[in-house]
Amino acid sequence: MERGRSAPLRLVRRRGDGPETTDLIYRDTGAFEEARSHVLTEGTWAGELTQFTKDGCEVAIEGSWTLMRDSQGRPQSILAINTDITEKKKLRAQIALAQRMEGLGTLAGGIAHDFNNILTAVMGNIGLAQLCIPSDHNAQKNLAIASSACTRAGELVQRILTFSRCPENQRIPLLLQPVVEEALQLLRSTLPAMIDLRMSWAPDIPAILADASQIHQIIMNLATNASHAMADHGTLTVRLEPVSLDVPLAGASAELPPGRYAKLSVEDTGCGMNGSTLAHILEPFFTTKAPGRGTGLGLAVVHGIVKDHGGAIVVTSRPGAGTKFEIYFPAVDIRTAAKTALPLAEPPLGRGERILYVDDEASILALSKHILEGCGYRVAGFTDPLDALRAFQTTPDEFDAVLTDFAMPQFSGLELAESILRIRSTIPVVLMSGHLRPEDRQTAQRLGLREILRKPSSVGEMVYALGRLFGRPAKND
């Protein structure tokens, strides 16, 4: 900058590799004038400016300005050292977002523990009610519906945890149609009423090896994106069909070799995307949404799940013509894949074995004690894991098995299990938890824990687990 005798300070046009200074500064109407006024008054200024190039791109600048004076002390020019920190600010924002997501995972884990404890108490009492009335009683149907709702609530908690953390995948051969149908049923209530949801299932769709909760997450993320693209008004179409590739698939997000695949398509009638946007949509933190409406993680998560399943994504879109996601999952060579779980067999009864049961929730402890004692076991129950450990130290040979919750204050279930196994290494221990991190599962395996039961659990699940521990299989009708 320089100042003439009668002219105000003005910018000197300097040409370089980047945009011209005048193209940057004069687009910023308020902050620049404030910075210039400050340097004229105080002699220096330091801070950030948001500037714009002549083609409208934002540039973040970190400036350090000093007022230069002539020999008589009059303002002569301003020495401005500006540093482009656009990428630096983006990186800081990404780190901050990653930290918030990590915090969300911790929060979700705490909520899951408390919520699963509530669901366990509800499911257990429903199970007791089912046992206390005849099997042909009219109330059995209502109790079954309530139990199913509790199961869905527990699965919803697991999906929240799947999003906020990176849990250990549990892939099994499954058919996509029932999984996708269930996800769409949950999704329907969250979509705006003006969005027409259409489904199409081709015959003979092959089974895939997948984690059902992650398939749910793919559907939820793609449908949510589609809803935003349609401005809450349009048609969302979901299709499933078998595909056989004779040559590698061109245009996929990953190399797809020839073979059999199950193809999931999610298509909307929204605003569509141009080529430059389409090239970046699977990148983490890339978003075209306004601040506060998106993290830029939804499609990146979908891409990561599909890639981890050995599949690929093909995206086609044009401005004003909507967007179509085609996801290819490798087929597995099995003759059948179960659509629904088989009915549980009659649980085996105990023969007076003594169980050490530990849970910091008094309501769950009382319920579980009642259930196990009704099934032929003797139960010593504790809400304080340290009290339980002292009881075991006093008479370690009086107990036949240990069932313990994982998340407890002061002393976790894994710490309790380790202490008990040091005293008596052969006693079977069962761990119960709403959610375990991969490292917790590794610790459980290292300690030699016999089983891990996921909360919320039904009346029979603990009894089945104990039957397996004691070598008494369930009885089939």
SULFENNOR-V280309 format. One record per residue. SS is DSSP state (alpha for helix, beta for strand, coil for the rest). PSI is psi in whole degrees, 0 to 359 (* if undefined). D_LAST is the distance of its C-alpha to the last C-alpha in Angstrom with 2 decimals. Layout:
ss=SS psi=PSI d_last=D_LAST
ss=SS psi=PSI d_last=D_LAST
This chain:
ss=coil psi=151 d_last=91.29
ss=beta psi=162 d_last=94.99
ss=coil psi=127 d_last=97.28
ss=coil psi=178 d_last=100.60
ss=coil psi=319 d_last=103.49
ss=coil psi=356 d_last=102.65
ss=coil psi=149 d_last=99.19
ss=coil psi=168 d_last=95.93
ss=coil psi=136 d_last=93.68
ss=beta psi=166 d_last=92.14
ss=coil psi=142 d_last=89.84
ss=coil psi=130 d_last=91.24
ss=coil psi=116 d_last=89.55
ss=coil psi=130 d_last=88.43
ss=coil psi=144 d_last=86.84
ss=coil psi=199 d_last=84.25
ss=coil psi=327 d_last=81.05
ss=coil psi=194 d_last=79.03
ss=coil psi=152 d_last=79.72
ss=coil psi=148 d_last=83.16
ss=alpha psi=317 d_last=83.56
ss=alpha psi=325 d_last=84.82
ss=alpha psi=330 d_last=81.84
ss=alpha psi=307 d_last=79.58
ss=alpha psi=314 d_last=81.51
ss=coil psi=351 d_last=82.91
ss=coil psi=341 d_last=79.51
ss=coil psi=105 d_last=78.64
ss=coil psi=326 d_last=80.59
ss=coil psi=308 d_last=79.96
ss=alpha psi=324 d_last=78.85
ss=alpha psi=315 d_last=81.61
ss=alpha psi=322 d_last=84.37
ss=alpha psi=318 d_last=83.05
ss=alpha psi=318 d_last=83.01
ss=alpha psi=319 d_last=86.54
ss=alpha psi=322 d_last=87.87
ss=alpha psi=317 d_last=86.42
ss=alpha psi=328 d_last=88.02
ss=alpha psi=328 d_last=91.38
ss=alpha psi=314 d_last=91.27
ss=alpha psi=343 d_last=89.76
ss=coil psi=337 d_last=90.67
ss=beta psi=159 d_last=87.14
ss=beta psi=140 d_last=83.71
ss=beta psi=138 d_last=80.31
ss=beta psi=192 d_last=77.01
ss=beta psi=144 d_last=74.68
ss=beta psi=140 d_last=75.45
ss=beta psi=115 d_last=73.24
ss=beta psi=170 d_last=75.36
ss=beta psi=140 d_last=74.99
ss=coil psi=171 d_last=76.28
ss=coil psi=342 d_last=78.09
ss=coil psi=10 d_last=75.00
ss=coil psi=2 d_last=73.00
ss=coil psi=139 d_last=70.98
ss=beta psi=139 d_last=70.51
ss=beta psi=127 d_last=71.97
ss=beta psi=128 d_last=71.56
ss=beta psi=134 d_last=74.75
ss=beta psi=115 d_last=75.52
ss=beta psi=147 d_last=79.25
ss=beta psi=107 d_last=81.92
ss=beta psi=141 d_last=85.25
ss=beta psi=134 d_last=88.67
ss=beta psi=124 d_last=91.84
ss=beta psi=135 d_last=94.77
ss=beta psi=156 d_last=98.30
ss=coil psi=185 d_last=101.74
ss=coil psi=340 d_last=104.59
ss=coil psi=8 d_last=105.48
ss=coil psi=8 d_last=102.00
ss=coil psi=144 d_last=101.17
ss=beta psi=126 d_last=97.68
ss=beta psi=316 d_last=97.93
ss=beta psi=170 d_last=94.44
ss=beta psi=122 d_last=90.86
ss=beta psi=111 d_last=89.28
ss=beta psi=119 d_last=85.66
ss=beta psi=107 d_last=83.09
ss=beta psi=134 d_last=79.90
ss=beta psi=128 d_last=76.72
ss=beta psi=115 d_last=73.95
ss=coil psi=23 d_last=70.76
ss=alpha psi=308 d_last=68.53
ss=alpha psi=325 d_last=66.10
ss=alpha psi=318 d_last=66.28
ss=alpha psi=321 d_last=65.25
ss=alpha psi=317 d_last=62.37
ss=alpha psi=318 d_last=61.16
ss=alpha psi=318 d_last=61.48
ss=alpha psi=321 d_last=59.48
ss=alpha psi=319 d_last=56.72
ss=alpha psi=317 d_last=56.61
ss=alpha psi=319 d_last=56.53
ss=alpha psi=319 d_last=53.67
ss=alpha psi=322 d_last=51.70
ss=alpha psi=322 d_last=52.31
ss=alpha psi=321 d_last=51.15
ss=alpha psi=323 d_last=47.94
ss=alpha psi=319 d_last=47.41
ss=alpha psi=322 d_last=48.02
ss=alpha psi=321 d_last=45.54
ss=alpha psi=318 d_last=42.90
ss=alpha psi=316 d_last=43.71
ss=alpha psi=316 d_last=43.65
ss=alpha psi=323 d_last=40.34
ss=alpha psi=318 d_last=38.82
ss=alpha psi=317 d_last=40.04
ss=alpha psi=318 d_last=38.84
ss=alpha psi=319 d_last=35.38
ss=alpha psi=311 d_last=35.12
ss=alpha psi=317 d_last=36.16
ss=alpha psi=321 d_last=34.16
ss=alpha psi=326 d_last=30.94
ss=alpha psi=318 d_last=31.47
ss=alpha psi=315 d_last=31.77
ss=alpha psi=323 d_last=28.62
ss=alpha psi=317 d_last=26.67
ss=alpha psi=318 d_last=27.86
ss=alpha psi=312 d_last=27.06
ss=alpha psi=322 d_last=23.51
ss=alpha psi=318 d_last=22.84
ss=alpha psi=327 d_last=24.20
ss=alpha psi=317 d_last=22.27
ss=alpha psi=320 d_last=19.02
ss=alpha psi=319 d_last=20.37
ss=alpha psi=321 d_last=21.29
ss=alpha psi=325 d_last=17.84
ss=alpha psi=336 d_last=16.57
ss=alpha psi=350 d_last=19.62
ss=coil psi=156 d_last=19.28
ss=coil psi=150 d_last=16.99
ss=coil psi=337 d_last=14.37
ss=coil psi=12 d_last=16.63
ss=coil psi=145 d_last=19.77
ss=coil psi=331 d_last=22.21
ss=alpha psi=344 d_last=22.56
ss=alpha psi=321 d_last=19.02
ss=alpha psi=317 d_last=20.34
ss=alpha psi=321 d_last=23.39
ss=alpha psi=323 d_last=21.62
ss=alpha psi=320 d_last=19.45
ss=alpha psi=317 d_last=22.81
ss=alpha psi=319 d_last=24.46
ss=alpha psi=319 d_last=21.84
ss=alpha psi=321 d_last=22.24
ss=alpha psi=321 d_last=25.99
ss=alpha psi=320 d_last=25.87
ss=alpha psi=317 d_last=24.05
ss=alpha psi=321 d_last=26.79
ss=alpha psi=319 d_last=29.43
ss=alpha psi=320 d_last=28.25
ss=alpha psi=326 d_last=28.39
ss=alpha psi=319 d_last=31.85
ss=alpha psi=318 d_last=33.05
ss=alpha psi=325 d_last=31.94
ss=alpha psi=323 d_last=33.97
ss=alpha psi=317 d_last=36.95
ss=alpha psi=324 d_last=36.70
ss=alpha psi=321 d_last=36.39
ss=alpha psi=318 d_last=39.65
ss=alpha psi=348 d_last=41.56
ss=coil psi=183 d_last=40.56
ss=coil psi=79 d_last=39.64
ss=coil psi=166 d_last=36.10
ss=coil psi=126 d_last=34.43
ss=coil psi=143 d_last=32.88
ss=coil psi=84 d_last=29.22
ss=coil psi=137 d_last=29.28
ss=beta psi=158 d_last=26.37
ss=beta psi=126 d_last=26.41
ss=beta psi=159 d_last=26.09
ss=coil psi=134 d_last=27.35
ss=alpha psi=324 d_last=30.24
ss=alpha psi=307 d_last=29.87
ss=alpha psi=328 d_last=26.94
ss=alpha psi=315 d_last=28.52
ss=alpha psi=320 d_last=31.95
ss=alpha psi=317 d_last=30.80
ss=alpha psi=317 d_last=29.30
ss=alpha psi=320 d_last=32.55
ss=alpha psi=328 d_last=34.66
ss=alpha psi=317 d_last=32.84
ss=alpha psi=324 d_last=33.76
ss=alpha psi=325 d_last=37.19
ss=alpha psi=320 d_last=38.04
ss=coil psi=343 d_last=38.64
ss=coil psi=345 d_last=41.07
ss=coil psi=146 d_last=43.13
ss=coil psi=148 d_last=46.28
ss=coil psi=335 d_last=46.00
ss=coil psi=2 d_last=48.71
ss=beta psi=123 d_last=46.68
ss=beta psi=114 d_last=45.01
ss=beta psi=120 d_last=41.74
ss=beta psi=144 d_last=40.93
ss=beta psi=144 d_last=38.06
ss=beta psi=122 d_last=37.94
ss=beta psi=119 d_last=35.18
ss=coil psi=157 d_last=36.16
ss=coil psi=161 d_last=33.73
ss=coil psi=41 d_last=32.47
ss=coil psi=126 d_last=32.80
ss=coil psi=157 d_last=31.82
ss=coil psi=156 d_last=29.45
ss=beta psi=162 d_last=31.23
ss=beta psi=109 d_last=30.70
ss=beta psi=165 d_last=31.13
ss=coil psi=116 d_last=30.49
ss=alpha psi=322 d_last=29.19
ss=alpha psi=328 d_last=31.17
ss=alpha psi=329 d_last=34.32
ss=alpha psi=319 d_last=33.84
ss=alpha psi=315 d_last=33.70
ss=alpha psi=322 d_last=36.91
ss=alpha psi=311 d_last=38.65
ss=alpha psi=313 d_last=37.97
ss=alpha psi=314 d_last=39.12
ss=alpha psi=314 d_last=42.27
ss=alpha psi=320 d_last=43.36
ss=alpha psi=322 d_last=42.78
ss=alpha psi=317 d_last=44.66
ss=alpha psi=317 d_last=47.54
ss=alpha psi=318 d_last=47.59
ss=alpha psi=316 d_last=47.75
ss=alpha psi=321 d_last=50.76
ss=alpha psi=332 d_last=52.43
ss=coil psi=3 d_last=52.22
ss=coil psi=41 d_last=53.67
ss=coil psi=25 d_last=50.67
ss=coil psi=116 d_last=51.50
ss=beta psi=200 d_last=50.42
ss=beta psi=129 d_last=47.57
ss=beta psi=120 d_last=44.80
ss=beta psi=129 d_last=43.03
ss=beta psi=127 d_last=39.97
ss=beta psi=151 d_last=39.12
ss=beta psi=136 d_last=36.77
ss=beta psi=152 d_last=37.76
ss=beta psi=147 d_last=37.58
ss=beta psi=136 d_last=40.79
ss=beta psi=122 d_last=42.17
ss=beta psi=125 d_last=45.25
ss=coil psi=338 d_last=47.69
ss=coil psi=161 d_last=50.06
ss=coil psi=143 d_last=49.75
ss=coil psi=127 d_last=49.39
ss=coil psi=146 d_last=52.69
ss=coil psi=9 d_last=53.02
ss=coil psi=162 d_last=49.72
ss=coil psi=344 d_last=49.47
ss=coil psi=159 d_last=48.55
ss=coil psi=122 d_last=49.05
ss=coil psi=114 d_last=46.29
ss=coil psi=163 d_last=46.26
ss=coil psi=150 d_last=45.52
ss=beta psi=188 d_last=41.89
ss=beta psi=139 d_last=38.95
ss=beta psi=155 d_last=38.28
ss=beta psi=125 d_last=36.41
ss=beta psi=125 d_last=39.15
ss=beta psi=122 d_last=38.77
ss=beta psi=134 d_last=41.87
ss=beta psi=116 d_last=42.95
ss=beta psi=137 d_last=46.21
ss=beta psi=167 d_last=48.37
ss=coil psi=36 d_last=51.61
ss=coil psi=203 d_last=53.24
ss=coil psi=341 d_last=56.57
ss=coil psi=180 d_last=55.86
ss=coil psi=151 d_last=57.49
ss=coil psi=176 d_last=60.59
ss=alpha psi=320 d_last=60.70
ss=alpha psi=322 d_last=61.68
ss=alpha psi=318 d_last=58.79
ss=alpha psi=329 d_last=56.33
ss=coil psi=344 d_last=57.46
ss=coil psi=358 d_last=56.35
ss=coil psi=338 d_last=53.25
ss=coil psi=3 d_last=50.82
ss=coil psi=141 d_last=52.99
ss=coil psi=140 d_last=51.95
ss=coil psi=2 d_last=53.84
ss=coil psi=126 d_last=55.38
ss=coil psi=147 d_last=55.32
ss=coil psi=4 d_last=57.46
ss=coil psi=159 d_last=56.30
ss=coil psi=155 d_last=58.54
ss=coil psi=135 d_last=58.36
ss=coil psi=348 d_last=55.45
ss=coil psi=348 d_last=53.41
ss=coil psi=151 d_last=52.01
ss=coil psi=345 d_last=51.67
ss=coil psi=15 d_last=51.90
ss=coil psi=340 d_last=48.60
ss=alpha psi=306 d_last=46.14
ss=alpha psi=330 d_last=46.90
ss=alpha psi=322 d_last=47.56
ss=alpha psi=316 d_last=44.03
ss=alpha psi=314 d_last=42.69
ss=alpha psi=318 d_last=44.88
ss=alpha psi=320 d_last=43.68
ss=alpha psi=313 d_last=39.97
ss=alpha psi=316 d_last=40.60
ss=alpha psi=320 d_last=42.80
ss=alpha psi=335 d_last=40.28
ss=coil psi=5 d_last=37.70
ss=coil psi=18 d_last=40.27
ss=coil psi=195 d_last=41.15
ss=beta psi=161 d_last=44.31
ss=beta psi=136 d_last=45.73
ss=beta psi=126 d_last=48.38
ss=beta psi=129 d_last=50.18
ss=beta psi=138 d_last=52.63
ss=beta psi=150 d_last=54.70
ss=coil psi=144 d_last=58.10
ss=coil psi=127 d_last=59.89
ss=coil psi=357 d_last=59.21
ss=coil psi=12 d_last=56.67
ss=coil psi=181 d_last=53.43
ss=beta psi=145 d_last=51.28
ss=beta psi=124 d_last=48.45
ss=beta psi=126 d_last=46.13
ss=beta psi=118 d_last=44.39
ss=beta psi=127 d_last=41.87
ss=beta psi=123 d_last=40.78
ss=beta psi=131 d_last=37.62
ss=beta psi=135 d_last=37.24
ss=beta psi=152 d_last=34.44
ss=coil psi=146 d_last=31.99
ss=coil psi=82 d_last=31.23
ss=coil psi=154 d_last=27.49
ss=coil psi=324 d_last=25.85
ss=coil psi=154 d_last=23.37
ss=coil psi=125 d_last=23.03
ss=coil psi=134 d_last=20.13
ss=coil psi=325 d_last=21.35
ss=coil psi=160 d_last=18.66
ss=coil psi=147 d_last=16.19
ss=coil psi=151 d_last=12.57
ss=coil psi=144 d_last=10.25
ss=coil psi=141 d_last=9.72
ss=coil psi=170 d_last=6.78
ss=beta psi=128 d_last=7.21
ss=coil psi=146 d_last=10.81
ss=coil psi=147 d_last=12.33
ss=coil psi=154 d_last=15.03
ss=coil psi=169 d_last=18.66
ss=coil psi=42 d_last=20.91
ss=coil psi=10 d_last=24.08
ss=coil psi=146 d_last=24.92
ss=beta psi=126 d_last=27.73
ss=beta psi=131 d_last=27.42
ss=beta psi=112 d_last=30.53
ss=beta psi=129 d_last=29.71
ss=beta psi=123 d_last=32.49
ss=coil psi=131 d_last=32.90
ss=coil psi=352 d_last=36.23
ss=coil psi=114 d_last=34.72
ss=alpha psi=324 d_last=34.70
ss=alpha psi=320 d_last=32.32
ss=alpha psi=320 d_last=29.62
ss=alpha psi=313 d_last=30.31
ss=alpha psi=318 d_last=29.97
ss=alpha psi=312 d_last=26.74
ss=alpha psi=321 d_last=25.10
ss=alpha psi=317 d_last=26.47
ss=alpha psi=317 d_last=25.01
ss=alpha psi=311 d_last=21.48
ss=alpha psi=322 d_last=21.61
ss=alpha psi=327 d_last=23.23
ss=alpha psi=342 d_last=20.62
ss=coil psi=12 d_last=18.02
ss=coil psi=12 d_last=20.22
ss=coil psi=156 d_last=22.79
ss=beta psi=132 d_last=26.56
ss=beta psi=129 d_last=28.11
ss=beta psi=111 d_last=31.74
ss=beta psi=143 d_last=32.26
ss=beta psi=139 d_last=35.33
ss=coil psi=342 d_last=36.68
ss=coil psi=117 d_last=39.51
ss=alpha psi=331 d_last=38.59
ss=alpha psi=323 d_last=41.88
ss=alpha psi=320 d_last=41.06
ss=alpha psi=318 d_last=37.70
ss=alpha psi=318 d_last=39.60
ss=alpha psi=320 d_last=42.11
ss=alpha psi=321 d_last=39.41
ss=alpha psi=321 d_last=37.90
ss=alpha psi=326 d_last=41.42
ss=alpha psi=315 d_last=42.10
ss=coil psi=71 d_last=39.10
ss=alpha psi=333 d_last=37.32
ss=alpha psi=355 d_last=35.63
ss=alpha psi=349 d_last=33.91
ss=coil psi=143 d_last=31.35
ss=coil psi=339 d_last=28.27
ss=beta psi=161 d_last=27.54
ss=beta psi=130 d_last=29.18
ss=beta psi=121 d_last=27.84
ss=beta psi=142 d_last=30.77
ss=beta psi=157 d_last=31.71
ss=coil psi=304 d_last=33.99
ss=coil psi=101 d_last=36.68
ss=coil psi=147 d_last=38.48
ss=coil psi=146 d_last=42.22
ss=coil psi=320 d_last=44.49
ss=coil psi=111 d_last=41.83
ss=coil psi=167 d_last=38.97
ss=alpha psi=325 d_last=35.54
ss=alpha psi=320 d_last=36.68
ss=alpha psi=319 d_last=39.84
ss=alpha psi=315 d_last=37.95
ss=alpha psi=316 d_last=35.57
ss=alpha psi=318 d_last=38.63
ss=alpha psi=319 d_last=40.44
ss=alpha psi=318 d_last=37.56
ss=alpha psi=337 d_last=37.05
ss=alpha psi=326 d_last=40.79
ss=alpha psi=317 d_last=40.47
ss=coil psi=101 d_last=37.37
ss=coil psi=344 d_last=36.35
ss=coil psi=355 d_last=33.13
ss=coil psi=132 d_last=31.27
ss=beta psi=135 d_last=28.32
ss=beta psi=133 d_last=29.07
ss=beta psi=130 d_last=26.95
ss=beta psi=137 d_last=29.04
ss=beta psi=132 d_last=28.17
ss=beta psi=148 d_last=30.32
ss=coil psi=333 d_last=30.75
ss=coil psi=131 d_last=32.79
ss=coil psi=135 d_last=34.04
ss=coil psi=158 d_last=37.06
ss=alpha psi=321 d_last=36.99
ss=alpha psi=329 d_last=39.33
ss=alpha psi=320 d_last=37.03
ss=alpha psi=321 d_last=34.14
ss=alpha psi=321 d_last=36.61
ss=alpha psi=318 d_last=37.58
ss=alpha psi=319 d_last=33.99
ss=alpha psi=320 d_last=33.57
ss=alpha psi=323 d_last=36.94
ss=alpha psi=342 d_last=36.03
ss=coil psi=27 d_last=32.83
ss=coil psi=139 d_last=30.43
ss=coil psi=318 d_last=26.87
ss=beta psi=158 d_last=25.19
ss=beta psi=120 d_last=26.40
ss=beta psi=132 d_last=24.41
ss=beta psi=130 d_last=25.83
ss=coil psi=149 d_last=26.81
ss=coil psi=144 d_last=25.85
ss=coil psi=153 d_last=22.43
ss=coil psi=174 d_last=19.55
ss=alpha psi=316 d_last=18.40
ss=alpha psi=337 d_last=15.47
ss=alpha psi=319 d_last=17.54
ss=alpha psi=320 d_last=19.73
ss=alpha psi=319 d_last=17.01
ss=alpha psi=318 d_last=15.24
ss=alpha psi=316 d_last=18.82
ss=alpha psi=323 d_last=19.66
ss=alpha psi=320 d_last=16.64
ss=alpha psi=321 d_last=17.96
ss=alpha psi=321 d_last=21.44
ss=coil psi=10 d_last=20.73
ss=coil psi=30 d_last=18.77
ss=coil psi=99 d_last=15.41
ss=coil psi=158 d_last=12.71
ss=coil psi=151 d_last=9.72
ss=beta psi=127 d_last=6.53
ss=coil psi=146 d_last=3.78
ss=coil psi=* d_last=0.00
